[in-house]
Amino acid sequence: MPSKGSRSSSKKAKKSGSNVFDMFSQKQVAEFKDGFQIMDHDRDGVINTADLRAVFDEIGRIASEEELNDMLSEADGPLNFTTFLTMFAQRSGGEVDDDEVVAKAFRAFESEPGEIDSENFRTMLMAFGDKFTSKEVDDVFANVDMDEDTGKIDGDALIAMLTAGAEDE
């Protein structure tokens, strides 16, 4: 009687580019899909320059046309959901992010250089990706430098805190 498959065959599938969905759990794929749909403002199934600009506008960050085009040029062809997922798979090989990658990720939340609006950041932490609870956000905020008067988080200090461990290795 022929076998319907084994665990070893699933490893093969994970290595092939055509089966990128096998690299993530169903929950992760659903979260990526949610994120993709949030970014796909015109709902055409492809993230383009206008979609990226809208995302940056929502978080209060100004991005040049060149920056947006550079981001989109990282994709091999149109940035549909499968390409989007493939890009995440390529970057999630179990490696630790470079300090530069961590810094760029947090710089995207800055409303002004070195300043992150705490309420906007709270909303993002609770709405996207591995969604934080209100208590988890409070725990994060208890450990970051924040100007109580303006509600601004010191982005430079946050990035320094998150990347300092990599320098010791």
DSSP file (Angstrom, degrees, kcal/mol; ACC not computed):
  #  RESIDUE AA STRUCTURE BP1 BP2  ACC     N-H-->O    O-->H-N    N-H-->O    O-->H-N    TCO  KAPPA ALPHA  PHI   PSI    X-CA   Y-CA   Z-CA
    1    1 A M              0   0    0      0, 0.0     2,-0.0     0, 0.0     0, 0.0   0.000 360.0 360.0 360.0 126.3    0.0    0.0    0.0
    2    2 A P        -     0   0    0      0, 0.0     2,-0.2     0, 0.0     0, 0.0  -0.345 360.0-113.7 -68.9 144.9    1.6    3.3   -1.0
    3    3 A S        -     0   0    0      1,-0.1     3,-0.1    -2,-0.0     0, 0.0  -0.510  10.0-143.7 -76.4 143.1    2.4    5.8    1.7
    4    4 A K        -     0   0    0      1,-0.4     2,-0.2    -2,-0.2    -1,-0.1   0.396  67.5 -66.1 -87.0   3.7    0.4    9.1    1.8
    5    5 A G        -     0   0    0      4,-0.0    -1,-0.4     5,-0.0     2,-0.3  -0.539  47.8-133.7 131.1 162.4    3.5   10.9    3.0
    6    6 A S     >  -     0   0    0     -2,-0.2     4,-1.2    -3,-0.1     3,-0.4  -0.874  36.0 -95.2-141.5 174.0    5.7   11.2    5.9
    7    7 A R  H  > S+     0   0    0     -2,-0.3     4,-1.2     1,-0.2     3,-0.3   0.866 121.8  58.4 -62.2 -34.7    7.3   13.8    8.0
    8    8 A S  H  > S+     0   0    0      1,-0.2     4,-1.3     2,-0.2    -1,-0.2   0.849 101.3  55.3 -66.5 -31.5   10.5   13.7    5.9
    9    9 A S  H  > S+     0   0    0     -3,-0.4     4,-1.8     1,-0.2    -1,-0.2   0.823 101.7  57.9 -70.1 -28.2    8.5   14.6    2.8
   10   10 A S  H  X S+     0   0    0     -4,-1.2     4,-1.9    -3,-0.3    -1,-0.2   0.826 100.9  56.7 -70.7 -28.3    7.2   17.7    4.5
   11   11 A K  H  X S+     0   0    0     -4,-1.2     4,-1.2     2,-0.2    -1,-0.2   0.900 105.4  51.7 -65.4 -38.9   10.8   18.8    5.0
   12   12 A K  H >X S+     0   0    0     -4,-1.3     4,-1.1     1,-0.2     3,-0.5   0.920 108.0  51.6 -60.8 -43.5   11.2   18.5    1.3
   13   13 A A  H 3< S+     0   0    0     -4,-1.8     3,-0.4     1,-0.2     6,-0.4   0.876 104.7  56.7 -62.5 -37.5    8.1   20.7    0.7
   14   14 A K  H 3< S+     0   0    0     -4,-1.9    -1,-0.2     1,-0.2    -2,-0.2   0.815 105.9  51.1 -65.4 -28.6    9.5   23.3    3.1
   15   15 A K  H << S+     0   0    0     -4,-1.2     2,-0.2    -3,-0.5    -1,-0.2   0.745  92.3  88.0 -81.3 -22.9   12.6   23.7    1.0
   16   16 A S  S >< S-     0   0    0     -4,-1.1     3,-1.4    -3,-0.4     0, 0.0  -0.566  76.3-136.1 -81.5 140.7   10.8   24.1   -2.3
   17   17 A G  G >  S+     0   0    0      1,-0.3     3,-0.7    -2,-0.2    -1,-0.1   0.731  99.5  65.8 -65.7 -22.3    9.9   27.7   -3.2
   18   18 A S  G 3  S+     0   0    0      1,-0.3    -1,-0.3     2,-0.1     3,-0.2   0.596  98.8  52.4 -79.0  -8.5    6.5   26.6   -4.4
   19   19 A N  G X   +     0   0    0     -3,-1.4     3,-1.6    -6,-0.4     4,-0.3  -0.266  59.9 139.4-122.1  47.5    5.4   25.6   -0.9
   20   20 A V  G X   +     0   0    0     -3,-0.7     3,-1.5     1,-0.3     4,-0.3   0.772  65.7  68.9 -62.2 -26.8    6.1   28.7    1.1
   21   21 A F  G >  S+     0   0    0      1,-0.3     3,-0.9    -3,-0.2    -1,-0.3   0.759  90.2  63.1 -65.4 -23.7    2.9   28.3    3.1
   22   22 A D  G <  S+     0   0    0     -3,-1.6    -1,-0.3     1,-0.2    -2,-0.2   0.626  89.0  69.8 -74.9 -12.2    4.3   25.1    4.7
   23   23 A M  G <  S+     0   0    0     -3,-1.5     2,-0.3    -4,-0.3    -1,-0.2   0.637 101.2  47.7 -80.5 -12.5    7.1   27.2    6.4
   24   24 A F  S <  S-     0   0    0     -3,-0.9     2,-0.0    -4,-0.3    65,-0.0  -0.887  87.8-106.8-127.6 155.8    4.6   28.9    8.7
   25   25 A S     >  -     0   0    0     -2,-0.3     4,-2.6     1,-0.1     5,-0.2  -0.335  38.4-107.5 -71.7 163.1    1.8   27.8   11.0
   26   26 A Q  H  > S+     0   0    0      1,-0.2     4,-2.3     2,-0.2     5,-0.1   0.880 122.5  53.6 -59.8 -37.2   -1.8   28.5    9.9
   27   27 A K  H  > S+     0   0    0      2,-0.2     4,-2.2     1,-0.2    -1,-0.2   0.917 109.0  47.9 -63.8 -43.5   -2.0   31.2   12.6
   28   28 A Q  H  > S+     0   0    0      2,-0.2     4,-2.8     1,-0.2     5,-0.2   0.926 111.1  50.2 -63.9 -43.9    1.2   32.9   11.3
   29   29 A V  H  X S+     0   0    0     -4,-2.6     4,-2.6     1,-0.2    -1,-0.2   0.910 110.3  51.1 -60.3 -41.3   -0.1   32.8    7.7
   30   30 A A  H  X S+     0   0    0     -4,-2.3     4,-2.3    -5,-0.2    -1,-0.2   0.897 110.7  48.4 -63.3 -39.6   -3.4   34.3    8.9
   31   31 A E  H  X S+     0   0    0     -4,-2.2     4,-2.5     2,-0.2    98,-0.3   0.907 111.6  49.0 -67.5 -41.3   -1.5   37.1   10.7
   32   32 A F  H  X S+     0   0    0     -4,-2.8     4,-2.8     2,-0.2    -2,-0.2   0.907 110.8  51.6 -61.8 -40.3    0.6   37.8    7.6
   33   33 A K  H  X S+     0   0    0     -4,-2.6     4,-2.7    -5,-0.2    -2,-0.2   0.912 109.0  50.2 -63.4 -42.7   -2.6   37.8    5.5
   34   34 A D  H  X S+     0   0    0     -4,-2.3     4,-2.0     2,-0.2    -2,-0.2   0.936 112.7  46.8 -59.1 -46.9   -4.1   40.4    8.0
   35   35 A G  H  X S+     0   0    0     -4,-2.5     4,-1.8     1,-0.2    -2,-0.2   0.905 112.1  50.3 -61.9 -42.6   -1.0   42.5    7.7
   36   36 A F  H  X S+     0   0    0     -4,-2.8     4,-2.1     1,-0.2    -1,-0.2   0.926 110.2  49.7 -61.6 -45.3   -1.0   42.3    3.9
   37   37 A Q  H  < S+     0   0    0     -4,-2.7    -1,-0.2     1,-0.2    -2,-0.2   0.839 107.9  54.0 -65.6 -32.7   -4.6   43.2    3.7
   38   38 A I  H  < S+     0   0    0     -4,-2.0    -1,-0.2     1,-0.2    -2,-0.2   0.898 113.3  43.0 -66.0 -39.5   -4.0   46.2    5.9
   39   39 A M  H  < S+     0   0    0     -4,-1.8     2,-2.0     1,-0.2    -2,-0.2   0.777  96.1  79.7 -77.3 -26.8   -1.3   47.4    3.6
   40   40 A D    ><  +     0   0    0     -4,-2.1     3,-1.5     1,-0.2    -1,-0.2  -0.524  58.7 169.8 -82.9  75.9   -3.2   46.7    0.4
   41   41 A H  T 3  S+     0   0    0     -2,-2.0    -1,-0.2     1,-0.3     6,-0.1   0.827  73.5  47.9 -61.4 -36.1   -5.3   49.9    0.6
   42   42 A D  T 3  S-     0   0    0      4,-0.2    -1,-0.3    -3,-0.2    -2,-0.1   0.454 102.2-133.4 -88.4   2.2   -6.8   49.6   -2.9
   43   43 A R    <   +     0   0    0     -3,-1.5    -2,-0.1    -6,-0.2     4,-0.1   0.801  65.4 129.8  55.7  34.8   -7.7   45.9   -2.3
   44   44 A D  S    S-     0   0    0      2,-0.3    -1,-0.1     0, 0.0     3,-0.1   0.404  79.3-110.0 -98.8   3.5   -6.3   44.8   -5.6
   45   45 A G  S    S+     0   0    0      1,-0.2    36,-0.5    -5,-0.1     2,-0.4   0.523  91.9  88.7  84.8   5.0   -4.2   41.9   -4.2
   46   46 A V  S    S-     0   0    0     34,-0.2     2,-0.6    35,-0.1    -2,-0.3  -0.999  71.4-135.4-137.3 131.9   -0.9   43.7   -4.9
   47   47 A I  B     +A   79   0A   0     32,-2.7    32,-0.6    -2,-0.4     2,-0.2  -0.781  36.7 170.4 -86.9 122.7    1.0   46.1   -2.7
   48   48 A N     >  -     0   0    0     -2,-0.6     4,-2.4    30,-0.1     5,-0.2  -0.574  50.9 -81.7-121.0-174.6    2.2   49.1   -4.8
   49   49 A T  H  > S+     0   0    0      1,-0.2     4,-2.8     2,-0.2     5,-0.2   0.891 127.6  52.2 -58.6 -42.6    3.8   52.5   -4.2
   50   50 A A  H  > S+     0   0    0      2,-0.2     4,-2.1     1,-0.2    -1,-0.2   0.891 109.5  50.2 -63.0 -38.9    0.4   54.1   -3.4
   51   51 A D  H  > S+     0   0    0      2,-0.2     4,-2.0     1,-0.2    -2,-0.2   0.940 112.3  46.3 -63.6 -47.3   -0.4   51.4   -0.8
   52   52 A L  H  X S+     0   0    0     -4,-2.4     4,-2.6     1,-0.2     5,-0.2   0.914 110.6  53.1 -62.4 -42.4    3.0   51.8    0.9
   53   53 A R  H  X S+     0   0    0     -4,-2.8     4,-2.7     1,-0.2    -1,-0.2   0.917 108.0  51.2 -59.0 -42.9    2.6   55.6    0.9
   54   54 A A  H  X S+     0   0    0     -4,-2.1     4,-2.2     2,-0.2    -1,-0.2   0.891 109.6  50.2 -62.1 -40.1   -0.8   55.2    2.6
   55   55 A V  H  X S+     0   0    0     -4,-2.0     4,-1.6     2,-0.2    -2,-0.2   0.938 112.2  46.6 -63.6 -46.8    0.8   52.9    5.3
   56   56 A F  H  <>S+     0   0    0     -4,-2.6     5,-2.8     1,-0.2     4,-0.4   0.896 111.0  52.7 -63.7 -39.1    3.6   55.4    6.0
   57   57 A D  H ><5S+     0   0    0     -4,-2.7     3,-1.1    -5,-0.2    -1,-0.2   0.902 105.7  55.5 -60.9 -40.6    1.0   58.2    6.1
   58   58 A E  H 3<5S+     0   0    0     -4,-2.2    -1,-0.2     1,-0.3    -2,-0.2   0.862 110.7  43.3 -61.3 -37.0   -1.0   56.3    8.6
   59   59 A I  T 3<5S-     0   0    0     -4,-1.6    -1,-0.3     2,-0.2    -2,-0.2   0.405 117.4-113.3 -92.3   4.5    1.9   55.9   11.0
   60   60 A G  T < 5S+     0   0    0     -3,-1.1     2,-0.4    -4,-0.4    -3,-0.2   0.767  71.0 134.6  76.3  25.9    2.9   59.5   10.4
   61   61 A R      < -     0   0    0     -5,-2.8     2,-0.5    -6,-0.2    -1,-0.2  -0.911  48.8-139.5-112.3 134.5    6.2   58.8    8.6
   62   62 A I        -     0   0    0     -2,-0.4     2,-0.4    49,-0.1    -9,-0.0  -0.801  22.5-176.1 -93.0 128.3    7.3   60.6    5.5
   63   63 A A        -     0   0    0     -2,-0.5     2,-0.1   -10,-0.1    -6,-0.0  -0.976  21.4-126.1-124.9 138.4    8.9   58.4    2.9
   64   64 A S     >  -     0   0    0     -2,-0.4     4,-2.2     1,-0.1     5,-0.2  -0.368  26.7-111.9 -76.6 161.4   10.4   59.5   -0.4
   65   65 A E  H  > S+     0   0    0      1,-0.2     4,-2.6     2,-0.2     5,-0.2   0.876 120.3  55.2 -57.8 -38.3    9.3   58.0   -3.7
   66   66 A E  H  > S+     0   0    0      2,-0.2     4,-2.6     1,-0.2    -1,-0.2   0.911 106.3  49.7 -63.4 -44.0   12.8   56.5   -3.9
   67   67 A E  H  > S+     0   0    0      2,-0.2     4,-2.1     1,-0.2    -2,-0.2   0.922 112.4  47.8 -61.0 -44.1   12.5   54.8   -0.5
   68   68 A L  H  X S+     0   0    0     -4,-2.2     4,-2.3     1,-0.2    -2,-0.2   0.923 112.8  48.0 -63.8 -44.3    9.1   53.3   -1.5
   69   69 A N  H  X S+     0   0    0     -4,-2.6     4,-2.0     1,-0.2    -1,-0.2   0.880 109.3  53.8 -64.9 -37.5   10.5   52.1   -4.8
   70   70 A D  H  X S+     0   0    0     -4,-2.6     4,-0.6     2,-0.2    -1,-0.2   0.909 108.9  49.5 -61.7 -41.6   13.5   50.6   -3.1
   71   71 A M  H >< S+     0   0    0     -4,-2.1     3,-1.1     1,-0.2     4,-0.3   0.937 113.3  45.3 -62.4 -46.1   11.2   48.6   -0.8
   72   72 A L  H >< S+     0   0    0     -4,-2.3     3,-1.4     1,-0.2    -1,-0.2   0.798 103.2  64.7 -69.2 -27.6    9.1   47.4   -3.6
   73   73 A S  H 3< S+     0   0    0     -4,-2.0    -1,-0.2     1,-0.3    -2,-0.2   0.647  85.0  74.4 -72.7 -12.3   12.2   46.5   -5.7
   74   74 A E  T << S+     0   0    0     -3,-1.1    -1,-0.3    -4,-0.6     2,-0.2   0.745  84.9  81.4 -68.5 -21.5   13.1   43.9   -3.1
   75   75 A A  S <  S-     0   0    0     -3,-1.4     2,-1.5    -4,-0.3     4,-0.1  -0.602  86.6-125.7 -84.8 144.7   10.3   41.7   -4.5
   76   76 A D  S    S-     0   0    0     -2,-0.2    -3,-0.1     2,-0.1    -2,-0.1  -0.693  82.0 -31.4 -87.0  85.2   10.8   39.6   -7.6
   77   77 A G  S    S+     0   0    0     -2,-1.5    -2,-0.1    -5,-0.1     0, 0.0  -0.608 119.1   1.0 100.9-164.9    7.8   41.0   -9.5
   78   78 A P  S    S-     0   0    0      0, 0.0     2,-1.7     0, 0.0     5,-0.2  -0.278  72.7-119.9 -60.8 142.6    4.5   42.2   -8.2
   79   79 A L  B     +A   47   0A   0    -32,-0.6   -32,-2.7    -4,-0.1     2,-0.1  -0.572  52.0 156.3 -88.9  77.3    4.2   42.2   -4.4
   80   80 A N     >  -     0   0    0     -2,-1.7     4,-2.6   -34,-0.2     5,-0.2  -0.318  60.7 -88.2 -88.8-178.7    1.2   39.8   -4.1
   81   81 A F  H  > S+     0   0    0    -36,-0.5     4,-2.8     1,-0.2     5,-0.2   0.890 126.6  51.2 -63.3 -40.2    0.5   37.8   -0.9
   82   82 A T  H  > S+     0   0    0      2,-0.2     4,-2.5     1,-0.2    -1,-0.2   0.919 113.0  45.5 -63.3 -42.9    2.6   34.8   -2.0
   83   83 A T  H  > S+     0   0    0      2,-0.2     4,-2.4     1,-0.2    -2,-0.2   0.912 112.2  52.6 -64.4 -42.1    5.6   37.0   -2.8
   84   84 A F  H  X S+     0   0    0     -4,-2.6     4,-1.7     1,-0.2    -2,-0.2   0.928 112.1  44.9 -56.8 -48.8    5.1   38.9    0.5
   85   85 A L  H  X S+     0   0    0     -4,-2.8     4,-2.4     1,-0.2    -1,-0.2   0.882 110.9  53.9 -65.2 -39.9    5.1   35.6    2.4
   86   86 A T  H  X S+     0   0    0     -4,-2.5     4,-2.5     1,-0.2    -1,-0.2   0.892 105.9  53.3 -62.3 -40.2    8.1   34.4    0.5
   87   87 A M  H  X S+     0   0    0     -4,-2.4     4,-1.3     1,-0.2    -1,-0.2   0.904 110.0  47.2 -62.9 -40.7   10.0   37.5    1.4
   88   88 A F  H  X S+     0   0    0     -4,-1.7     4,-1.0     2,-0.2    -2,-0.2   0.907 110.8  52.7 -65.6 -40.6    9.3   36.9    5.1
   89   89 A A  H >< S+     0   0    0     -4,-2.4     3,-0.6     1,-0.2    -2,-0.2   0.900 107.1  51.9 -61.8 -41.2   10.3   33.2    4.7
   90   90 A Q  H 3< S+     0   0    0     -4,-2.5     3,-0.4     1,-0.2    -1,-0.2   0.829 113.7  44.3 -64.8 -31.1   13.6   34.3    3.2
   91   91 A R  H 3< S+     0   0    0     -4,-1.3    -1,-0.2     1,-0.2    -2,-0.2   0.570 103.8  65.7 -90.9  -9.2   14.3   36.6    6.1
   92   92 A S    <<  +     0   0    0     -4,-1.0    -1,-0.2    -3,-0.6    -2,-0.1  -0.307  52.1 136.3-111.2  50.9   13.2   34.2    8.9
   93   93 A G  S    S-     0   0    0     -3,-0.4    -1,-0.2    -2,-0.2     3,-0.1   0.104  88.9 -89.3 -81.5  24.1   15.8   31.5    8.6
   94   94 A G  S    S+     0   0    0      1,-0.3     2,-0.1    -3,-0.1    -2,-0.1   0.527  88.5 136.5  83.0   4.9   16.2   31.4   12.4
   95   95 A E        -     0   0    0     -4,-0.2     2,-0.3     1,-0.1    -1,-0.3  -0.477  60.8-109.7 -85.1 157.5   18.8   34.1   12.3
   96   96 A V        -     0   0    0     -2,-0.1    -1,-0.1    -3,-0.1     3,-0.1  -0.685  42.3-105.4 -82.2 138.0   19.0   37.0   14.7
   97   97 A D        -     0   0    0     -2,-0.3    -1,-0.1     1,-0.1     2,-0.0  -0.340  35.0-109.0 -63.3 142.0   18.2   40.3   13.0
   98   98 A D     >  -     0   0    0      1,-0.1     4,-2.1    -3,-0.0     3,-0.5  -0.363  28.3-113.6 -63.4 151.4   21.1   42.6   12.3
   99   99 A D  H  > S+     0   0    0      1,-0.2     4,-2.8     2,-0.2     5,-0.2   0.870 118.6  57.5 -55.5 -37.0   21.1   45.7   14.5
  100  100 A E  H  > S+     0   0    0      1,-0.2     4,-2.6     2,-0.2    -1,-0.2   0.882 105.3  49.8 -62.7 -38.3   20.5   47.8   11.4
  101  101 A V  H  > S+     0   0    0     -3,-0.5     4,-2.2     2,-0.2    -1,-0.2   0.918 111.8  47.8 -66.3 -43.9   17.3   45.8   10.7
  102  102 A V  H  X S+     0   0    0     -4,-2.1     4,-2.0     2,-0.2     5,-0.2   0.932 112.6  49.6 -61.8 -45.8   16.1   46.3   14.2
  103  103 A A  H  X S+     0   0    0     -4,-2.8     4,-2.5     1,-0.2    -2,-0.2   0.930 111.1  48.6 -60.5 -46.5   16.9   50.0   14.1
  104  104 A K  H  X S+     0   0    0     -4,-2.6     4,-1.4     1,-0.2    -1,-0.2   0.882 108.1  55.5 -61.9 -38.2   15.1   50.5   10.8
  105  105 A A  H  < S+     0   0    0     -4,-2.2     4,-0.3     1,-0.2    -1,-0.2   0.922 113.9  39.0 -61.8 -43.9   12.0   48.6   12.1
  106  106 A F  H >< S+     0   0    0     -4,-2.0     3,-1.5     1,-0.2     4,-0.3   0.818 107.6  62.9 -78.1 -29.5   11.7   51.0   15.0
  107  107 A R  H >< S+     0   0    0     -4,-2.5     3,-1.6     1,-0.3    -1,-0.2   0.818  92.0  67.9 -62.0 -28.5   12.6   54.1   13.0
  108  108 A A  T 3< S+     0   0    0     -4,-1.4    -1,-0.3     1,-0.3    -2,-0.2   0.744  97.7  52.5 -62.7 -22.0    9.5   53.4   10.9
  109  109 A F  T <  S+     0   0    0     -3,-1.5     8,-0.6    -4,-0.3     2,-0.3   0.510  83.9 113.2 -90.4  -5.7    7.4   54.3   14.1
  110  110 A E  E <   -B  116   0B   0     -3,-1.6     6,-0.3    -4,-0.3    -3,-0.0  -0.496  44.6-171.7 -73.9 129.9    9.1   57.6   14.6
  111  111 A S  E    S+     0   0B   0      4,-1.9    -1,-0.2     1,-0.3     5,-0.2   0.789  85.0  11.9 -85.1 -31.8    7.0   60.7   14.1
  112  112 A E  E >  S-B  115   0B   0      3,-1.2     3,-2.8   -51,-0.1    -1,-0.3  -0.937 112.5 -70.7-135.0 155.4   10.0   62.9   14.4
  113  113 A P  T 3  S+     0   0    0      0, 0.0     3,-0.1     0, 0.0    43,-0.0  -0.269 122.5   2.9 -52.5 122.2   13.7   61.8   14.4
  114  114 A G  T 3  S+     0   0    0      1,-0.2    41,-2.1    -7,-0.1    42,-0.6   0.471 112.7 102.4  81.8   2.7   14.3   59.9   17.6
  115  115 A E  E <   -BC 112 154B   0     -3,-2.8    -4,-1.9    39,-0.2    -3,-1.2  -0.974  47.1-170.9-126.6 129.2   10.7   60.2   18.8
  116  116 A I  E     -BC 110 153B   0     37,-2.2    37,-3.4    -2,-0.4     2,-0.5  -0.971  28.8-124.6-116.0 124.5    8.0   57.6   18.8
  117  117 A D  E  >  - C   0 152B   0     -8,-0.6     4,-2.5    -2,-0.5    35,-0.2  -0.553  19.9-149.7 -67.6 118.9    4.4   58.7   19.7
  118  118 A S  H  > S+     0   0    0     33,-2.6     4,-2.7    -2,-0.5    -1,-0.2   0.865  91.6  49.8 -64.8 -38.4    3.5   56.3   22.5
  119  119 A E  H  > S+     0   0    0     32,-0.3     4,-2.3     2,-0.2    -1,-0.2   0.913 113.4  45.9 -68.9 -40.6   -0.3   56.2   21.8
  120  120 A N  H  > S+     0   0    0      2,-0.2     4,-2.4     1,-0.2    -2,-0.2   0.916 114.6  48.8 -63.9 -42.7    0.3   55.3   18.1
  121  121 A F  H  X S+     0   0    0     -4,-2.5     4,-2.7     2,-0.2    -2,-0.2   0.901 109.3  52.6 -64.4 -41.4    2.9   52.8   19.1
  122  122 A R  H  X S+     0   0    0     -4,-2.7     4,-1.8     2,-0.2    -1,-0.2   0.934 110.0  49.1 -57.9 -47.3    0.5   51.2   21.7
  123  123 A T  H  X S+     0   0    0     -4,-2.3     4,-1.2     1,-0.2    -2,-0.2   0.925 111.9  48.1 -59.6 -46.0   -2.1   50.9   19.0
  124  124 A M  H  X S+     0   0    0     -4,-2.4     4,-2.1     1,-0.2     3,-0.4   0.910 110.3  51.1 -62.9 -43.3    0.3   49.3   16.6
  125  125 A L  H  < S+     0   0    0     -4,-2.7     7,-2.8     1,-0.2    -1,-0.2   0.841 115.8  42.2 -63.3 -32.4    1.6   46.8   19.2
  126  126 A M  H  < S+     0   0    0     -4,-1.8    -1,-0.2     5,-0.3    -2,-0.2   0.619 120.1  41.7 -89.8 -12.8   -2.0   45.8   20.1
  127  127 A A  H  < S+     0   0    0     -4,-1.2     2,-0.3    -3,-0.4    -2,-0.2   0.711 107.1  51.2-107.9 -24.0   -3.3   45.6   16.5
  128  128 A F  S  < S-     0   0    0     -4,-2.1     4,-0.2    -5,-0.2    -1,-0.1  -0.822  99.4 -17.0-124.1 156.1   -0.6   44.0   14.4
  129  129 A G  S    S+     0   0    0     -2,-0.3     2,-1.7   -98,-0.3   -95,-0.0  -0.257 128.3   6.6  62.0-137.8    1.5   40.9   14.3
  130  130 A D  S    S-     0   0    0      1,-0.0    -2,-0.1   -99,-0.0    -1,-0.1  -0.646  96.9-134.6 -76.9  91.3    1.8   39.1   17.6
  131  131 A K        -     0   0    0     -2,-1.7    -5,-0.3    -4,-0.1     2,-0.2  -0.221  13.8-140.0 -59.4 128.6   -0.7   41.3   19.2
  132  132 A F        -     0   0    0     -7,-2.8     2,-0.2    -4,-0.2    -1,-0.1  -0.549  12.4-125.7 -83.0 151.2    0.2   42.6   22.7
  133  133 A T     >  -     0   0    0     -2,-0.2     4,-2.2     1,-0.1     5,-0.2  -0.477  31.7-104.0 -84.1 168.4   -2.3   42.8   25.5
  134  134 A S  H  > S+     0   0    0      1,-0.2     4,-2.4     2,-0.2     5,-0.1   0.894 124.2  51.7 -60.5 -39.7   -2.7   46.2   27.3
  135  135 A K  H  > S+     0   0    0      2,-0.2     4,-2.3     1,-0.2    -1,-0.2   0.899 107.7  51.7 -64.5 -40.8   -0.7   44.8   30.2
  136  136 A E  H  > S+     0   0    0      2,-0.2     4,-2.1     1,-0.2    -1,-0.2   0.896 110.4  48.3 -64.0 -39.2    2.1   43.7   27.9
  137  137 A V  H  X S+     0   0    0     -4,-2.2     4,-3.0     2,-0.2    -2,-0.2   0.916 109.8  52.5 -65.9 -41.9    2.3   47.2   26.4
  138  138 A D  H  X S+     0   0    0     -4,-2.4     4,-1.8     1,-0.2    -2,-0.2   0.899 108.5  51.2 -58.8 -40.4    2.3   48.7   29.9
  139  139 A D  H  < S+     0   0    0     -4,-2.3     4,-0.5     2,-0.2    -1,-0.2   0.902 111.3  47.4 -63.0 -42.0    5.2   46.4   30.7
  140  140 A V  H >< S+     0   0    0     -4,-2.1     3,-1.7     1,-0.2    -2,-0.2   0.950 111.6  50.1 -62.0 -49.1    7.1   47.5   27.6
  141  141 A F  H >< S+     0   0    0     -4,-3.0     3,-1.1     1,-0.3    -1,-0.2   0.794 102.4  61.6 -63.5 -28.3    6.4   51.2   28.4
  142  142 A A  T 3< S+     0   0    0     -4,-1.8    -1,-0.3     1,-0.2    -2,-0.2   0.692 107.9  45.9 -68.8 -16.5    7.6   50.7   32.0
  143  143 A N  T <  S+     0   0    0     -3,-1.7     2,-0.3    -4,-0.5    -1,-0.2   0.267 100.8  78.2-111.6  10.7   11.0   49.8   30.5
  144  144 A V  S <  S-     0   0    0     -3,-1.1     2,-0.6    -4,-0.2    11,-0.1  -0.869  84.9-105.6-119.3 154.7   11.5   52.6   27.9
  145  145 A D        +     0   0    0     -2,-0.3     9,-3.1     9,-0.3     2,-0.4  -0.679  49.1 172.0 -77.3 118.4   12.5   56.2   28.2
  146  146 A M  E     -D  153   0B   0     -2,-0.6     2,-0.8     7,-0.2     7,-0.2  -0.994  37.0-129.0-133.8 136.0    9.3   58.2   27.7
  147  147 A D  E  >> -D  152   0B   0      5,-2.9     4,-2.8    -2,-0.4     5,-0.6  -0.741  19.7-157.2 -79.9 111.7    8.7   61.9   28.1
  148  148 A E  T  45S+     0   0    0     -2,-0.8    -1,-0.2     1,-0.2     5,-0.0   0.796  88.3  53.6 -63.6 -29.3    5.6   62.0   30.4
  149  149 A D  T  45S+     0   0    0      1,-0.1    -1,-0.2     3,-0.1    -2,-0.0   0.911 122.8  24.5 -72.9 -42.6    4.6   65.5   29.2
  150  150 A T  T  45S-     0   0    0      2,-0.1    -2,-0.2    -3,-0.1    -1,-0.1   0.644  95.4-128.9 -98.5 -17.0    4.6   64.8   25.5
  151  151 A G  T  <5 +     0   0    0     -4,-2.8   -33,-2.6     1,-0.3     2,-0.4   0.701  59.0 145.2  73.9  18.4    4.0   61.0   25.5
  152  152 A K  E   < -CD 117 147B   0     -5,-0.6    -5,-2.9   -35,-0.2     2,-0.4  -0.765  43.3-141.8 -95.2 134.5    7.0   60.6   23.2
  153  153 A I  E     -CD 116 146B   0    -37,-3.4   -37,-2.2    -2,-0.4     2,-1.2  -0.749  25.3-114.6 -90.2 139.0    9.3   57.5   23.5
  154  154 A D  E  >  -C  115   0B   0     -9,-3.1     4,-2.2    -2,-0.4    -9,-0.3  -0.636  31.0-169.0 -74.5 100.1   13.0   58.1   23.1
  155  155 A G  H  > S+     0   0    0    -41,-2.1     4,-2.5    -2,-1.2     5,-0.2   0.861  82.7  53.7 -61.3 -38.7   13.5   56.0   19.9
  156  156 A D  H  > S+     0   0    0    -42,-0.6     4,-2.4     1,-0.2    -1,-0.2   0.920 110.4  46.3 -63.7 -43.7   17.3   56.2   20.1
  157  157 A A  H  > S+     0   0    0    -43,-0.2     4,-2.4     2,-0.2    -2,-0.2   0.886 112.0  52.0 -66.3 -38.6   17.3   54.8   23.6
  158  158 A L  H  X S+     0   0    0     -4,-2.2     4,-2.1     2,-0.2    -2,-0.2   0.934 111.8  45.4 -62.7 -46.3   14.8   52.1   22.7
  159  159 A I  H  X S+     0   0    0     -4,-2.5     4,-1.9     1,-0.2    -2,-0.2   0.906 112.1  52.0 -64.7 -41.4   16.9   51.0   19.8
  160  160 A A  H  X S+     0   0    0     -4,-2.4     4,-1.4     1,-0.2    -1,-0.2   0.903 109.8  50.0 -60.6 -41.1   20.1   51.1   21.9
  161  161 A M  H  < S+     0   0    0     -4,-2.4     4,-0.4     1,-0.2    -1,-0.2   0.906 114.0  44.5 -63.8 -41.9   18.4   48.9   24.5
  162  162 A L  H  < S+     0   0    0     -4,-2.1    -1,-0.2     1,-0.2    -2,-0.2   0.741 120.1  38.9 -78.0 -23.1   17.3   46.3   22.0
  163  163 A T  H >X S+     0   0    0     -4,-1.9     3,-0.9    -5,-0.2     4,-0.7   0.553  90.4  87.8-104.2  -8.4   20.6   46.1   20.1
  164  164 A A  H >X S+     0   0    0     -4,-1.4     3,-0.8     1,-0.2     4,-0.8   0.847  82.2  60.5 -60.9 -35.4   23.0   46.3   23.0
  165  165 A G  H 3> S+     0   0    0     -4,-0.4     4,-0.6     1,-0.2     3,-0.5   0.811  97.3  59.5 -63.5 -29.7   23.0   42.6   23.5
  166  166 A A  H X4 S+     0   0    0     -3,-0.9     3,-0.5     1,-0.2    -1,-0.2   0.796  98.1  59.0 -70.0 -27.5   24.3   41.9   20.0
  167  167 A E  H << S+     0   0    0     -3,-0.8    -1,-0.2    -4,-0.7    -2,-0.2   0.789 100.3  56.8 -71.9 -26.5   27.5   43.9   20.7
  168  168 A D  H 3<        0   0    0     -4,-0.8    -1,-0.2    -3,-0.5    -2,-0.2   0.692 360.0 360.0 -76.9 -18.6   28.4   41.7   23.6
  169  169 A E    <<        0   0    0     -4,-0.6    -1,-0.2    -3,-0.5    -2,-0.1   0.488 360.0 360.0 -78.1 360.0   28.4   38.5   21.5
